Amino acid sequence: MEESLQHILTACLRKEEMTAFLKKHPEKFEQVINTALTDQQPEAWRAAWLLNHCMKENDQRLKVHIKTIIKTISTKQDGHQRELLKVLDKMELNEKHDGLLFDVCMTIWETIHKSPSVRGTAFMCLLRIIKKYPELRNEIEYLTQSHYTATLSPGIKHSLNKIIEELKLS
């Protein structure tokens, strides 16, 4: 019996089953993208997660959706935002998309009651953009003020501090 994408996104708990389904049915990739952009939970979050685990670096199938993905992030819940940010992390963005993503990530980072994991992922995106545009390096000091980092876990703080130090040295 052929499993449907709906079944895979709602009933499968194992990563291997989900990724195997999409590899077997590459024609469903566009449907997974479209589902990831909806508010239909838990399917949308799982679709974003599945994209992240099945896409290639700078996947051509996602290029036409970059702007939509960026604009959709702010309407999603924390875990869904994190998965969409991870998808974008694997894509090469142009200057316009970098600007849009920078604004979205700044909003996430500055919302200190959000999940530390989504904030950490947003911060990592900010750092990648800052590396691309050195004129933004002055933002690092502002972004790492104690009121922004106080709610982060020790592990996330350590990872961010390590990357910030590397950025300052380069």
Secondary structure by P-SEA (a helix, b strand, c coil): ccccaaaaacccccaaaaaaaaaacccaaaaaaaaaaccccaaaaaaaaaaaacccccccccccaaaaaaaacccccaaaaaaaaaaaaaccccaaaaaaaaaaaaaaaacccccaaaaaaaaaaaaaaaaacccccccccccccccccccccaaaaaaaaaaaaaaaac
